[in-house]
Amino acid sequence: MNDFLTKVNDAMYTYVLLILLVGAGLYFTVRTRGVQLRLLKDGIKSMLDKAPEGENGEKKVSSFQALMISTASRVGTGNIAGIATAIAAGGPGAVFWMWLMAVVGGASAFIESTLAQIYKIKDGDHFRGGPSYYMQKALGRRWLGILFAVALIICFAYGFNGLQSFNMSSSLEYYIPDYGSTCVPMIVGFLLAAATAFVIWGGVHRIGFITSVLVPVMAVIYILIGLFTMFTHLGELPRVFALIFENAFDFRAMAGGLAGSAVVIGIKRGLFSNEAGMGSAPNASASAEVDHPVKQGLVQVISVFIDTLLICSSTAMMLLVSGIEGQSGVMDGIPYVQAAISANVGGWGIHFITFSIFAFAFSSLVGNYFYAESNILFIKDSRLLLNLFRITCVAAIFLGAQADFSLMWNLADITMGFMAIINILVIFLLGNTAVRALKHYEAQKKKGGPVTFRGEDIGINDTVWK
């Protein structure tokens, strides 16, 4: 089964997603005149806006909380184990292609998150939305929305969360001899499942609190460790950057097989890490209370940059300045990171990486669940169905801690790729709506005064923007 999944995985990314992801990013970069860089300052300002209180005095989801929920999902073990796997399999050049995917993909992230805000729906005192919702409301294709929802649920609730659980569990191999044959993976799986159940049965505010506190603190600490490593190895940096750029354009290696090249592996791991264009972050974007849809689109660009340009780069530098060489199937994933950090800063670095894996991965478990719940409610708003779904999510986390490494990565990659194909094709069709909203936002800014929005302003009816 795993051999078959590997072939599907390679074909999907080499011949389909490579073209779609890069094409969409470049197309929307041109259409928005580089909005991901041009209006970055506006995104930072919007991120700091406070959400108003609801009619019953209940706090709504702020732009910052929505950003942290999406960042929580993005910033997981993909930023640590995923980068190590990419460098071990594709060489240092994979890092360049991850950087490029972040910058170019920022435009796709802006489009999908702006669309999610425009077509979101009211759910009591809160909002929810995402690709499934704009597929139904803008295209009138509920069946397509359901297809996407099912793909996202399989990907995030089972594939990604099983993978996060596996990576947390495997980070303990360093401490426990013959780890796989002990009962520890089962115990870890049980504890992770119990902790996740406590959070997800607590509702969106408990999810928002966990992610808005844990993610920023851990991200800052992790980036500081990365900067410390760089400053203590300044002499190695020219060599590292030379390796990255030389390997990125090693056309002889590409001729030997594009599927295993730095290009494809970098794009694949870049997508897994920053999720730009994949259709996941819009589920968090839609929940934010903002006064213009474009503002949350700009905020989500920041999440892509935080994820790849800061956190993934920190991991890459820790690995490449260490002198430890990664090797696919031998020295990759968490063991590669632990060996590299130990060489950089000493034995205490291993314990820091283990703690980082648990903190980042647990926040991802929570963020991933938030996405899946929104899509379960899209399919059928039923308390019974939701509770049954929560039980299966918890079971997937429990089982993931005891799973197989390559099988978990393949399942996550394939379901992620299937989601991305559906969403990218749809945002190509609906992109003009987000571009019109961007022009409306910039026109209002030029006039001065408060920025407001109504659906009718860009020729759209039947929205919550009245």
C-alpha positions as CSV (number, residue, x, y, z in Angstrom):
1,M,0.0,0.0,0.0
2,N,2.8,2.4,0.9
3,D,4.6,1.8,-2.4
4,F,1.4,2.6,-4.3
5,L,0.9,5.8,-2.2
6,T,4.4,6.9,-2.9
7,K,3.9,6.6,-6.7
8,V,0.6,8.6,-6.5
9,N,2.3,11.1,-4.3
10,D,5.2,11.7,-6.7
11,A,2.9,11.9,-9.7
12,M,0.5,14.4,-8.1
13,Y,3.3,16.8,-7.1
14,T,5.5,16.4,-10.1
15,Y,3.0,16.7,-12.9
16,V,-0.1,18.5,-11.4
17,L,0.6,20.6,-8.2
18,L,4.0,21.9,-9.4
19,I,2.2,23.7,-12.2
20,L,-0.9,24.7,-10.3
21,L,0.8,26.0,-7.2
22,V,3.5,28.1,-9.0
23,G,1.0,29.1,-11.7
24,A,-1.6,30.3,-9.2
25,G,1.0,32.2,-7.1
26,L,2.5,34.0,-10.1
27,Y,-0.9,34.7,-11.6
28,F,-2.3,36.3,-8.4
29,T,0.9,38.1,-7.8
30,V,0.5,39.9,-11.1
31,R,-3.3,40.4,-10.7
32,T,-2.8,42.0,-7.3
33,R,0.4,43.8,-8.2
34,G,2.3,42.0,-5.5
35,V,-0.1,42.6,-2.7
36,Q,1.7,40.2,-0.4
37,L,4.7,42.6,-0.3
38,R,3.1,45.9,-1.3
39,L,0.6,46.0,1.5
40,L,2.5,44.0,4.1
41,K,2.5,47.1,6.4
42,D,-1.4,47.2,6.3
43,G,-1.5,43.5,7.2
44,I,0.6,44.2,10.3
45,K,-1.7,47.0,11.4
46,S,-4.9,44.9,10.8
47,M,-3.4,42.1,12.8
48,L,-3.5,44.4,15.9
49,D,-7.1,45.4,15.5
50,K,-9.4,44.4,18.4
51,A,-12.6,42.5,17.8
52,P,-15.9,44.0,19.2
53,E,-17.9,42.2,21.8
54,G,-21.0,40.2,20.8
55,E,-24.6,41.1,21.7
56,N,-24.4,39.0,24.9
57,G,-21.1,40.5,25.9
58,E,-19.2,37.5,24.5
59,K,-15.9,38.3,22.8
60,K,-15.7,37.6,19.1
61,V,-12.7,36.1,17.3
62,S,-10.2,38.8,16.7
63,S,-8.0,39.1,13.6
64,F,-5.0,38.2,15.7
65,Q,-6.7,35.1,17.1
66,A,-7.7,33.9,13.6
67,L,-4.1,34.5,12.5
68,M,-2.8,32.4,15.5
69,I,-5.3,29.6,14.8
70,S,-4.1,29.4,11.2
71,T,-0.5,29.8,12.3
72,A,-1.0,27.1,14.9
73,S,-2.0,24.7,12.1
74,R,0.8,25.8,9.9
75,V,3.5,25.9,12.6
76,G,3.7,22.2,13.5
77,T,6.2,19.4,13.1
78,G,6.4,20.3,9.4
79,N,8.5,23.2,10.4
80,I,11.0,21.0,12.2
81,A,10.7,17.4,11.0
82,G,9.4,18.4,7.6
83,I,12.4,20.7,6.8
84,A,14.8,17.9,8.0
85,T,13.1,15.4,5.7
86,A,13.2,17.9,2.8
87,I,17.0,18.6,3.2
88,A,17.8,14.9,3.7
89,A,15.8,13.8,0.6
90,G,16.3,16.8,-1.8
91,G,19.4,18.5,-0.5
92,P,20.0,22.0,0.7
93,G,18.4,23.4,-2.5
94,A,15.0,22.4,-1.3
95,V,15.2,25.4,1.2
96,F,15.3,27.9,-1.7
97,W,12.2,26.5,-3.3
98,M,10.4,26.6,0.1
99,W,11.3,30.3,0.3
100,L,10.1,31.0,-3.2
101,M,6.8,29.1,-2.5
102,A,6.2,31.4,0.5
103,V,6.8,34.6,-1.3
104,V,4.8,33.6,-4.4
105,G,2.2,31.7,-2.5
106,G,1.4,34.7,-0.3
107,A,-0.7,36.1,-3.2
108,S,-2.8,32.8,-3.3
109,A,-3.2,33.0,0.5
110,F,-4.5,36.6,0.2
111,I,-7.1,35.6,-2.4
112,E,-8.5,32.5,-0.6
113,S,-8.7,34.2,2.7
114,T,-10.3,37.4,1.3
115,L,-12.9,35.1,-0.4
116,A,-13.5,33.3,2.9
117,Q,-14.3,36.6,4.6
118,I,-16.6,37.8,1.8
119,Y,-18.7,34.6,1.7
120,K,-18.6,33.7,5.5
121,I,-21.9,33.0,7.3
122,K,-23.3,33.9,10.7
123,D,-23.3,31.1,13.3
124,G,-24.9,32.5,16.4
125,D,-22.6,35.2,17.8
126,H,-19.7,34.0,15.6
127,F,-18.8,33.6,11.9
128,R,-17.6,30.5,10.0
129,G,-16.6,29.9,6.4
130,G,-13.9,28.7,4.1
131,P,-13.6,27.2,0.6
132,S,-16.6,24.9,1.0
133,Y,-18.8,27.9,1.8
134,Y,-17.5,30.0,-1.1
135,M,-17.9,27.0,-3.5
136,Q,-21.6,26.8,-2.4
137,K,-22.4,30.5,-2.2
138,A,-20.4,31.9,-5.1
139,L,-20.5,29.0,-7.5
140,G,-23.8,27.4,-6.4
141,R,-22.1,24.0,-6.3
142,R,-22.8,22.5,-2.9
143,W,-21.6,19.1,-4.0
144,L,-18.2,20.6,-4.7
145,G,-18.2,22.2,-1.3
146,I,-19.0,18.8,0.3
147,L,-16.2,17.1,-1.8
148,F,-13.7,19.7,-0.6
149,A,-15.0,19.4,3.0
150,V,-14.5,15.6,3.0
151,A,-11.0,16.0,1.6
152,L,-10.1,18.6,4.3
153,I,-11.5,16.5,7.1
154,I,-9.6,13.4,6.0
155,C,-6.4,15.5,5.5
156,F,-6.5,17.5,8.8
157,A,-8.4,15.4,11.3
158,Y,-6.8,12.1,10.3
159,G,-3.8,12.6,8.1
160,F,-2.1,15.7,9.6
161,N,-3.2,15.0,13.1
162,G,-2.0,11.4,12.9
163,L,1.3,12.8,11.6
164,Q,1.6,15.4,14.3
165,S,1.0,12.7,16.9
166,F,3.5,10.4,15.3
167,N,6.2,13.1,15.3
168,M,5.6,14.0,19.0
169,S,5.9,10.3,19.9
170,S,9.0,9.7,17.8
171,S,10.8,12.6,19.4
172,L,11.1,10.4,22.5
173,E,13.2,7.8,20.7
174,Y,16.3,9.5,21.8
175,Y,15.5,9.0,25.5
176,I,14.1,5.4,25.5
177,P,16.1,2.5,24.0
178,D,14.2,0.2,21.6
179,Y,11.3,2.8,21.8
180,G,9.1,1.2,19.2
181,S,8.8,-2.1,21.0
182,T,7.7,-0.6,24.3
183,C,4.3,0.5,25.5
184,V,5.4,4.2,25.6
185,P,4.0,5.1,22.2
186,M,0.6,3.9,23.3
187,I,0.8,5.9,26.6
188,V,1.9,9.1,24.7
189,G,-1.0,8.6,22.2
190,F,-3.5,8.3,25.1
191,L,-2.2,11.4,26.9
192,L,-2.2,13.5,23.6
193,A,-5.7,12.3,22.8
194,A,-7.0,13.2,26.3
195,A,-5.4,16.7,26.2
196,T,-6.9,17.4,22.7
197,A,-10.3,16.2,23.9
198,F,-10.2,18.7,26.8
199,V,-9.5,21.5,24.4
200,I,-11.9,20.7,21.5
201,W,-14.9,20.0,23.7
202,G,-14.2,23.5,25.2
203,G,-15.2,25.4,22.1
204,V,-13.7,28.0,19.8
205,H,-12.6,30.3,22.6
206,R,-10.6,27.6,24.4
207,I,-9.0,26.8,21.0
208,G,-8.3,30.6,20.4
209,F,-6.8,31.0,23.9
210,I,-4.5,28.0,23.5
211,T,-3.2,29.0,20.1
212,S,-2.9,32.8,20.8
213,V,-0.8,32.1,23.9
214,L,1.3,29.0,23.0
215,V,2.1,29.8,19.3
216,P,3.6,33.3,19.7
217,V,5.7,32.3,22.8
218,M,7.1,29.2,21.2
219,A,7.7,30.8,17.8
220,V,9.7,33.7,19.3
221,I,11.8,31.3,21.4
222,Y,12.4,29.0,18.5
223,I,13.4,31.9,16.2
224,L,15.8,33.2,18.9
225,I,17.5,29.8,19.1
226,G,17.9,29.9,15.3
227,L,19.4,33.4,15.4
228,F,21.7,32.4,18.3
229,T,22.9,29.4,16.2
230,M,23.5,31.6,13.2
231,F,25.4,34.3,15.1
232,T,27.6,31.6,16.8
233,H,28.4,30.1,13.3
234,L,28.8,33.3,11.2
235,G,31.8,31.9,9.4
236,E,29.6,29.0,8.1
237,L,26.8,31.2,6.6
238,P,28.5,32.0,3.2
239,R,29.0,28.2,2.7
240,V,25.4,27.4,3.7
241,F,23.9,30.0,1.4
242,A,26.2,28.9,-1.4
243,L,25.0,25.3,-0.9
244,I,21.4,26.3,-0.9
245,F,21.6,28.2,-4.2
246,E,23.9,25.8,-6.0
247,N,21.8,22.8,-5.1
248,A,18.5,24.6,-6.0
249,F,19.6,24.8,-9.6
250,D,21.4,21.5,-10.0
251,F,19.9,20.6,-13.4
252,R,21.9,17.4,-13.7
253,A,20.3,16.1,-10.5
254,M,16.8,17.1,-11.9
255,A,17.5,15.2,-15.1
256,G,17.9,12.1,-13.0
257,G,14.3,12.4,-11.8
258,L,12.2,15.5,-11.1
259,A,10.2,13.7,-8.4
260,G,13.1,13.4,-6.1
261,S,14.7,16.8,-6.9
262,A,15.1,19.8,-4.6
263,V,12.4,21.6,-6.7
264,V,9.6,19.1,-6.1
265,I,10.6,18.2,-2.5
266,G,11.0,21.9,-1.6
267,I,7.6,22.8,-3.1
268,K,5.9,19.8,-1.4
269,R,7.4,20.5,2.0
270,G,6.8,24.2,1.5
271,L,3.1,23.6,0.8
272,F,2.8,21.2,3.8
273,S,4.4,24.0,5.9
274,N,2.8,27.2,4.8
275,E,-0.4,25.8,3.2
276,A,-0.7,28.8,0.8
277,G,-3.5,28.1,-1.8
278,M,-4.4,24.8,-0.1
279,G,-7.7,26.0,1.3
280,S,-7.1,25.4,5.0
281,A,-6.3,28.9,6.4
282,P,-9.5,30.4,5.0
283,N,-11.4,28.4,7.5
284,A,-9.7,30.4,10.3
285,S,-9.8,33.7,8.3
286,A,-13.6,33.5,8.0
287,S,-14.1,33.4,11.8
288,A,-12.4,36.8,12.4
289,E,-14.5,40.0,13.0
290,V,-13.0,42.7,10.7
291,D,-14.4,45.8,9.0
292,H,-13.2,44.8,5.5
293,P,-12.5,41.4,4.0
294,V,-9.2,42.5,2.5
295,K,-7.8,43.2,6.0
296,Q,-7.9,39.5,6.9
297,G,-6.5,38.5,3.6
298,L,-3.5,40.7,4.3
299,V,-3.2,39.2,7.8
300,Q,-3.1,35.7,6.4
301,V,-0.1,36.6,4.2
302,I,1.8,37.4,7.5
303,S,1.1,33.8,8.7
304,V,2.7,32.4,5.5
305,F,5.8,34.5,6.1
306,I,6.1,33.7,9.8
307,D,5.8,30.0,9.0
308,T,8.3,29.7,6.2
309,L,10.6,32.7,6.1
310,L,11.1,32.8,9.8
311,I,10.5,29.4,11.5
312,C,11.4,27.1,8.6
313,S,14.5,29.1,7.9
314,S,15.5,28.8,11.6
315,T,15.3,25.0,11.3
316,A,17.2,25.0,8.0
317,M,20.0,27.1,9.4
318,M,20.3,24.9,12.5
319,L,20.7,21.9,10.3
320,L,23.0,23.3,7.6
321,V,25.5,25.0,9.9
322,S,25.8,21.9,12.1
323,G,28.0,19.9,9.8
324,I,25.7,16.9,10.2
325,E,24.6,15.5,6.9
326,G,21.0,14.3,6.5
327,Q,20.3,11.1,4.6
328,S,16.8,10.0,3.6
329,G,15.7,6.9,5.5
330,V,18.8,6.9,7.7
331,M,19.3,10.4,9.2
332,D,16.1,12.4,8.6
333,G,13.1,13.8,10.5
334,I,13.4,14.4,14.2
335,P,16.6,12.4,14.8
336,Y,18.4,14.6,12.2
337,V,17.2,17.8,13.9
338,Q,18.2,16.4,17.4
339,A,21.7,15.5,16.1
340,A,22.2,18.9,14.4
341,I,21.1,21.0,17.4
342,S,23.3,18.9,19.7
343,A,26.3,19.7,17.5
344,N,25.4,23.4,17.5
345,V,24.6,24.2,21.2
346,G,25.2,21.0,23.1
347,G,23.1,18.3,24.7
348,W,20.5,20.7,26.1
349,G,19.5,21.6,22.6
350,I,18.0,18.1,22.1
351,H,15.7,18.6,25.1
352,F,14.7,22.0,23.6
353,I,13.8,20.4,20.2
354,T,11.8,17.7,22.0
355,F,9.8,20.4,23.9
356,S,9.4,22.4,20.7
357,I,8.0,19.4,18.8
358,F,5.4,18.8,21.6
359,A,4.4,22.5,21.8
360,F,4.2,23.2,18.1
361,A,2.5,19.8,17.3
362,F,-0.1,20.2,20.1
363,S,-1.0,23.6,18.8
364,S,-1.3,22.1,15.3
365,L,-3.6,19.4,16.6
366,V,-5.9,22.1,18.0
367,G,-5.7,24.3,14.9
368,N,-6.3,21.3,12.5
369,Y,-9.3,20.3,14.5
370,F,-10.8,23.8,14.2
371,Y,-10.6,23.6,10.4
372,A,-12.2,20.1,10.3
373,E,-15.0,21.1,12.6
374,S,-16.0,24.0,10.4
375,N,-16.3,21.6,7.5
376,I,-18.3,19.0,9.4
377,L,-20.8,21.8,10.3
378,F,-20.9,22.7,6.6
379,I,-21.9,19.1,5.6
380,K,-24.5,18.8,8.4
381,D,-25.0,21.0,11.4
382,S,-25.7,18.2,13.9
383,R,-24.6,18.0,17.5
384,L,-24.6,14.2,17.4
385,L,-22.5,14.1,14.2
386,L,-20.1,16.6,15.7
387,N,-19.6,14.6,18.9
388,L,-19.1,11.4,16.9
389,F,-16.6,13.2,14.7
390,R,-14.7,14.5,17.8
391,I,-14.4,10.9,19.0
392,T,-12.9,9.8,15.7
393,C,-10.4,12.7,15.8
394,V,-9.2,11.7,19.3
395,A,-8.9,8.1,18.1
396,A,-6.7,9.2,15.1
397,I,-4.4,11.1,17.5
398,F,-4.1,8.0,19.7
399,L,-3.3,5.7,16.7
400,G,-1.0,8.2,15.0
401,A,1.5,8.0,17.9
402,Q,2.0,4.3,17.0
403,A,2.0,4.6,13.2
404,D,4.6,4.1,10.4
405,F,6.7,7.2,9.4
406,S,6.6,6.9,5.6
407,L,2.9,5.9,5.5
408,M,1.9,8.9,7.6
409,W,3.8,11.3,5.4
410,N,2.3,9.8,2.2
411,L,-1.3,10.0,3.5
412,A,-0.8,13.6,4.6
413,D,0.8,14.6,1.3
414,I,-1.8,13.0,-0.9
415,T,-4.9,14.3,0.9
416,M,-3.2,17.8,1.1
417,G,-2.6,17.7,-2.6
418,F,-6.1,16.7,-3.5
419,M,-7.5,19.6,-1.4
420,A,-5.1,22.0,-3.1
421,I,-6.1,20.9,-6.6
422,I,-9.8,21.6,-5.9
423,N,-9.2,24.9,-4.1
424,I,-6.7,26.3,-6.6
425,L,-9.1,25.6,-9.5
426,V,-11.9,27.3,-7.6
427,I,-9.9,30.4,-6.7
428,F,-8.9,30.8,-10.3
429,L,-12.7,31.1,-11.1
430,L,-13.4,33.4,-8.1
431,G,-10.2,35.4,-8.0
432,N,-11.8,38.5,-9.7
433,T,-14.1,38.9,-6.7
434,A,-11.1,39.2,-4.3
435,V,-9.3,41.5,-6.7
436,R,-12.4,43.8,-6.8
437,A,-12.5,43.8,-3.0
438,L,-8.8,44.8,-3.0
439,K,-9.4,47.7,-5.4
440,H,-12.4,48.8,-3.2
441,Y,-10.2,48.7,-0.1
442,E,-7.4,50.7,-1.7
443,A,-9.8,53.3,-3.1
444,Q,-11.3,53.8,0.4
445,K,-7.8,54.1,1.9
446,K,-6.9,56.7,-0.7
447,K,-9.9,58.9,0.2
448,G,-9.0,58.7,3.9
449,G,-11.4,58.1,6.8
450,P,-12.7,54.8,8.0
451,V,-12.6,51.7,5.7
452,T,-15.9,49.9,5.5
453,F,-17.4,47.3,3.2
454,R,-20.7,46.0,1.9
455,G,-21.2,43.2,-0.5
456,E,-23.1,45.5,-2.9
457,D,-19.9,47.7,-3.2
458,I,-18.4,45.0,-5.5
459,G,-21.7,43.7,-7.0
460,I,-22.4,40.8,-4.6
461,N,-25.6,40.1,-2.9
462,D,-26.6,37.6,-0.2
463,T,-23.7,38.1,2.2
464,V,-23.3,39.1,5.8
465,W,-21.7,42.3,4.7
466,K,-24.8,44.6,4.6
